[in-house]
Amino acid sequence: MGIQQSFDLTAANTLRLPCKAERYAAPSTLGALQQVVRTAVDKRWAITLLGGGSNVLLPAELTGIAIRPAMQQWWLESHGEEVIAYVGAGANWHSLVMTLAAQGLWGIENLALIPGDCGAAPVQNIGAYGVELNDVLQGVQVVDLSSGSVSWLSAQACQFGYRDSVFKKELAGKVVITQLALRLSRQPAPRLGYGDLVARVSASEAASPTPLTVAQAVCAIRQEKLPDPQVLANAGSFFKNPLVSRTQAADLLQHYPDMPHFPQSDEQTKLAAGWLIDQCGLKGAREGAFGVHARQALVLVHFGGGKRHELLQFASDIAQTVYDRFGVKLEPEPRLIQA
């Protein structure tokens, strides 16, 4: 089954927090995954599910067994102008985006350069530049961790919200995602209304944009703003963009008229957490082994040698500073894994 003992996960999380798993397995087929799950259930091992390690805060010691689904196969099914991509949970998300964009398929090009495995995408309902996974997801294949049975969940059953899903709530720790079904299209459908994406695409295109040029523009913007986790350890956006009532947003705009804000359909307004942190003078701040990135205040970086509790305290201090000034609560985005 490929179960390894005392496995070092330090390099398996992009924050490079030191962590050693009591046991570890990376099954590459559905059958192998089911076998690992049955063994874990029989032996009553606690199960921790991992993806690419880009959105987790690991403890120093992880008991039980850590399982990273490694199914990387994917294929396309055409239905006229619509194409369904069936994607294994272990496939690299960014590589998938660029490959599909190069084939002229629209749908996920705005989600380029988001790190991690495809299986983790529904958990967080990943999103960027005006597009979220739930916009294109048709369904999710899961394995029940208690019985090993396989089933499909519709997008509606996933109960998607902003950086939220049923996999963080009712199904947390109960199922493992093994495959995604994504709805793509051959019909041009650029979504360029977020940030400076339209200007970047227009500058690079003499004719109509293609999915690949949009994805390349997204990559260029992200690379200018965000540190490469291979060079400087980080988990991407550390805080969620907060949602506040429209009344509170209006009050804040009276004092901060240049505050970025994005009205939502449910009488709430989304604010830019990075802007709030930056306004508090925290961009580039450092406390021991951790700091706020000098170009993007939404990203916390690890310079090496730090511990998880130190990072959590640093993040808590940042959130408190923002609350004291704006009355807005910031919530961490990465998943906190218990020992």
C-alpha positions in Angstrom: 0.0 0.0 0.0 3.0 2.3 0.2 2.4 3.4 3.8 5.6 5.1 5.1 6.5 5.6 8.7 7.8 8.8 10.3 7.5 10.8 7.2 8.9 14.4 7.1 6.2 16.8 5.8 8.3 20.0 6.1 8.9 20.1 2.4 5.3 19.1 1.6 3.8 22.4 2.9 4.6 25.6 1.1 5.0 27.5 4.5 7.8 25.0 5.3 6.6 24.6 8.8 8.4 21.6 10.4 6.1 18.6 10.6 6.6 14.8 10.9 3.8 12.5 10.2 3.5 9.2 12.1 2.5 7.6 8.8 2.0 8.8 5.2 0.6 7.4 2.0 0.1 8.9 -1.5 -2.1 6.3 -3.4 -2.2 6.9 -7.1 -5.3 4.9 -8.0 -8.8 4.8 -6.6 -8.4 1.2 -5.5 -5.2 1.9 -3.7 -6.8 4.8 -1.9 -9.7 2.6 -0.8 -7.3 0.0 0.5 -5.3 2.6 2.6 -8.6 4.0 4.0 -9.8 0.5 5.0 -6.5 -0.2 6.7 -6.6 3.1 8.6 -10.2 2.5 9.7 -9.4 -1.1 10.8 -6.5 0.1 12.8 -8.3 3.2 14.1 -5.7 5.6 12.8 -6.7 9.3 12.7 -6.8 10.3 9.0 -5.4 13.7 7.8 -6.0 14.6 4.2 -3.4 16.6 2.3 -3.1 18.2 -1.1 -0.3 20.2 -2.4 0.3 21.8 1.0 -0.3 25.3 -0.2 -3.2 26.1 2.2 -2.5 24.3 5.4 -0.8 25.0 8.8 0.7 21.8 10.0 1.6 20.9 13.6 5.1 19.7 14.5 3.9 16.1 15.0 1.0 14.6 13.1 -0.4 11.3 14.6 -2.3 8.6 12.7 -1.8 8.7 8.9 -1.6 11.6 6.4 -3.0 10.7 3.0 -2.3 12.7 -0.2 -4.4 11.4 -3.1 -2.0 11.2 -6.1 -4.3 10.3 -9.0 -3.1 12.5 -11.8 -5.0 11.1 -14.8 -7.4 13.4 -16.6 -9.4 13.3 -19.8 -11.9 15.3 -21.9 -15.4 14.5 -22.9 -16.9 16.7 -25.7 -20.6 17.7 -25.9 -20.7 20.1 -28.8 -19.3 23.4 -27.7 -19.2 22.2 -24.1 -16.4 20.1 -22.8 -16.3 18.2 -19.5 -12.8 17.7 -18.0 -12.5 14.7 -15.6 -9.5 15.4 -13.4 -7.8 13.3 -10.8 -7.3 14.8 -7.4 -3.5 14.6 -7.6 -3.2 16.6 -10.8 -1.4 19.9 -10.4 -4.0 22.7 -10.7 -1.8 25.3 -12.5 -0.5 22.8 -15.0 -4.1 21.8 -15.8 -5.2 25.4 -16.3 -2.4 26.2 -18.7 -2.8 22.9 -20.7 -6.6 23.4 -21.1 -6.1 27.1 -21.9 -3.6 26.2 -24.6 -6.3 23.9 -26.1 -8.6 26.9 -26.4 -11.0 25.9 -23.7 -12.6 28.6 -21.6 -13.6 28.5 -18.0 -10.6 28.3 -15.6 -8.1 30.6 -17.3 -8.5 33.3 -14.5 -7.4 30.7 -11.9 -3.9 30.3 -13.3 -0.9 30.1 -11.0 -3.0 29.1 -8.0 -0.8 26.5 -6.3 -1.8 23.1 -5.1 -3.5 19.9 -6.2 -6.9 19.8 -8.0 -8.5 17.8 -5.2 -8.0 20.7 -2.8 -9.7 23.2 -5.1 -13.4 22.4 -4.0 -12.5 22.5 -0.3 -11.5 26.1 -0.5 -13.7 27.0 -3.5 -10.6 28.6 -5.0 -11.1 31.9 -6.8 -9.3 34.8 -8.4 -9.9 37.7 -10.8 -13.7 37.4 -10.6 -13.9 33.6 -11.1 -14.5 30.9 -8.5 -14.4 27.1 -8.9 -18.1 26.8 -8.3 -18.6 28.7 -11.6 -17.4 25.7 -13.6 -17.6 22.7 -11.3 -20.1 20.1 -12.4 -19.4 17.5 -9.7 -16.9 16.0 -7.3 -16.2 12.3 -6.8 -15.5 11.3 -3.2 -14.7 8.3 -1.1 -16.4 7.9 2.2 -13.7 7.5 4.9 -15.8 5.2 7.1 -17.0 2.8 4.4 -14.7 3.3 1.5 -17.7 3.7 -0.8 -17.5 5.9 -3.9 -20.1 8.5 -4.9 -20.5 11.8 -6.8 -21.7 15.1 -5.4 -23.2 17.8 -7.5 -22.0 21.4 -7.4 -25.1 22.3 -5.5 -24.4 19.6 -2.9 -21.0 21.1 -2.3 -22.7 24.2 -0.7 -20.1 26.6 -2.0 -19.6 30.0 -0.4 -16.7 32.5 -0.4 -13.6 30.2 0.3 -16.1 27.8 1.8 -17.8 24.5 1.1 -19.4 21.4 2.6 -16.0 19.9 2.8 -15.1 22.4 5.6 -18.4 21.7 7.4 -20.6 18.7 7.4 -18.2 16.5 5.4 -15.0 17.7 7.0 -12.9 14.6 7.8 -15.6 12.3 6.4 -14.7 12.1 2.7 -11.7 12.4 0.5 -12.0 14.0 -2.9 -10.7 11.8 -5.7 -11.9 13.4 -9.0 -13.4 16.6 -10.3 -15.7 17.2 -13.3 -15.3 20.7 -14.8 -17.5 22.4 -17.4 -15.5 24.1 -20.0 -16.5 25.8 -23.3 -15.0 26.3 -26.8 -17.0 29.5 -27.1 -15.1 32.6 -26.2 -16.1 33.9 -22.8 -13.4 36.1 -21.3 -14.0 37.5 -17.9 -11.8 40.6 -17.6 -13.7 42.9 -15.2 -11.6 42.4 -12.1 -8.6 44.5 -11.2 -6.1 45.4 -13.9 -6.7 42.2 -15.9 -8.5 43.8 -18.8 -5.7 46.4 -19.3 -3.0 43.6 -19.2 -4.9 41.5 -21.7 -5.5 44.4 -24.0 -1.9 45.4 -24.0 -0.8 41.9 -25.0 -3.4 41.2 -27.6 -3.8 42.8 -31.1 -6.9 40.7 -31.8 -9.5 38.9 -29.5 -8.1 37.4 -26.4 -7.7 33.6 -26.1 -7.9 31.5 -22.9 -4.1 31.2 -23.0 -3.4 34.9 -23.2 -5.8 35.6 -20.4 -4.0 32.9 -18.3 -0.6 34.3 -19.2 -1.8 37.8 -18.2 -3.0 36.4 -14.8 0.3 34.7 -14.3 2.2 37.9 -15.0 0.1 39.9 -12.5 0.4 37.3 -9.8 4.2 36.9 -10.3 4.6 40.7 -9.9 2.6 40.7 -6.6 3.1 37.3 -5.0 6.3 35.6 -3.9 7.2 32.2 -5.3 6.8 29.6 -2.5 9.8 27.7 -3.9 11.9 30.8 -3.2 10.2 32.3 -0.1 8.0 30.1 2.0 4.4 31.2 2.1 0.8 29.9 1.8 -0.5 32.5 -0.6 -3.2 34.7 0.7 -3.2 34.2 4.5 -6.4 36.1 5.3 -9.8 36.0 3.6 -11.1 39.2 2.1 -13.7 40.1 4.8 -17.4 40.5 4.1 -19.1 43.3 5.9 -22.6 44.8 5.8 -23.3 47.4 3.2 -24.0 49.8 6.0 -20.6 49.2 7.6 -18.9 49.5 4.2 -20.7 52.9 3.6 -19.5 54.1 7.0 -15.9 53.2 6.2 -16.1 54.8 2.8 -17.0 58.1 4.4 -13.5 58.0 6.1 -11.6 56.1 3.4 -13.1 57.0 0.0 -10.4 55.2 -1.9 -11.0 51.9 0.0 -11.4 49.0 -2.5 -14.8 47.4 -2.1 -16.9 44.9 -4.0 -20.7 44.8 -3.4 -22.1 41.3 -3.3 -25.6 40.0 -4.1 -26.5 39.3 -0.5 -26.4 42.9 0.9 -22.8 42.4 1.9 -19.7 44.1 0.6 -16.3 42.4 0.2 -13.3 44.4 1.3 -9.6 43.9 0.4 -7.8 42.4 3.4 -4.4 43.3 1.9 -5.4 47.0 1.6 -6.6 47.1 5.2 -3.3 45.6 6.4 -1.3 47.9 4.2 -3.2 51.0 5.6 -2.0 49.9 9.1 1.6 50.3 7.9 2.3 46.5 8.2 3.5 45.8 4.7 7.1 44.5 5.1 6.7 44.1 8.9 8.6 41.2 10.5 8.5 39.4 13.8 11.1 36.8 14.2 10.9 34.2 11.5 7.7 35.5 9.9 6.8 38.7 8.1 4.3 40.5 5.9 5.4 40.4 2.3 6.9 43.6 1.1 4.9 43.7 -2.2 1.6 42.1 -1.0 0.3 42.6 2.5 -2.1 39.7 2.2 0.8 37.2 2.2 2.7 36.2 5.3 6.1 34.7 4.6 8.4 32.3 6.6 12.1 33.2 6.5 13.0 29.9 8.2 13.4 28.4 11.6 9.9 29.4 12.8 7.2 27.5 14.6 3.5 27.3 14.0 2.5 29.0 17.2 4.7 31.9 16.4 3.0 32.3 13.0 -0.4 32.2 14.6 0.5 34.8 17.1 1.9 37.1 14.4 -1.3 36.7 12.4 -3.4 37.4 15.4 -1.5 40.6 16.1 -2.1 41.7 12.5 -5.8 40.9 12.7 -6.1 42.8 16.0 -4.4 45.9 14.5 -6.8 45.9 11.6 -9.8 45.5 13.9 -8.6 48.3 16.2 -8.4 50.7 13.2 -11.3 49.6 11.0 -13.6 47.5 13.2 -13.3 44.7 10.6 -12.4 41.1 11.6 -9.9 39.2 9.5 -10.0 35.4 9.3 -7.1 33.2 8.3 -7.6 31.4 5.0 -5.2 28.3 5.5 -6.6 25.2 7.1 -5.3 24.6 10.7 -4.4 20.9 11.0 -4.7 19.5 14.5 -2.0 17.2 15.8 
